[in-house]
Amino acid sequence: MTQEMTVKVSTRYQISLPSRARQMLDIHAGDRLLVDIQGDMLILLPTPDDFVQALSGLGEDVWTAIDSATYLQQERDAWNRSNDA
């Protein structure tokens, strides 16, 4: 769901977040936001309280079609071959 809102940059290069955006993302005074620049886009993201918890499980879908034990053994074998060279 995309919600388009506009903000104005002040002479001190500050912006105020629209109340609807603050409510939707549960952002409060004093909260920190991550600033992500992707091409010509500026993306503000709420900073997670716990980065480890926020990233937990990230990329687990990569392992669904792979036998992890076989993959690990192949990686170990490759390292051993590179050390022997």
N, C-alpha and C positions, 0 to 999 in steps of 0.2 A: 504494500500500500504506500503510495507516494503522496506526501503532503507538501505542497509548494508554499513557501512563505518567503518573504523578503525581509532583509535587514539593511540598515543604513550604517555605513562606516563613518564614525565621528572624526573630527579634526585630529584627535589623539589616536586614531586607528583602532578604536574600540567598537564593538557591536553589542547590542542587547538582544538576547534570545527572546523570541516571541513567547508569550505565556503558554500558548497551546503546545509549542515544542517542549517547553520545560515540563509541562504536565504529562505529555505523552512519554517522555523519557525519564521522568521522575528526577529532574535536575534541580538542585537547591543551591542557594547562595553558599559559596565556599567550595563547592564541588570542583574537581579538576576535569578538564576535557582533553582528550588526545587530539592533536591536529594532524591530519593525514592529507598530503597533497598528492593527487593522482592526475597527472597531466595538467589540465587547466581547471581542475576541481579542487576545492577546499572542503574537507570532510571533518566534522567535529564528532567525536565519539566519547561517550561517558567513560571515564577511566574505571576499570574494574577494581573492586576492593582487593581482590586476590587474583593476580595474573595467572598463577599456576592453575587455580580452579577454572578460570575463564578459558584457558587453553587446553584443559583436560579433554581428551578424546578427539582433539583436532587431527584430522587426517586418518581416523581409524578406518574409513571406507577404503583407503588405499590397500589395506591388508585383507579385504574380504575375499579376493580371488587368488591369494598367494598363500602357500604353505610357509608359515614363518620359520619353521625349523629348517626346511630345505633352503630357503633364502639365506638364513644366517650361516649355514654351512658353506654355501657358495661364496659368500662374502669372506668368510674366514680362509677358505681355500685360495681365493684371489689375493688376499693379503700375504699368505704364506708364500705363494708363487712370486710375488713382487719382492719379498725379502730375500728369496733365494737367488734372484737375478743379479 
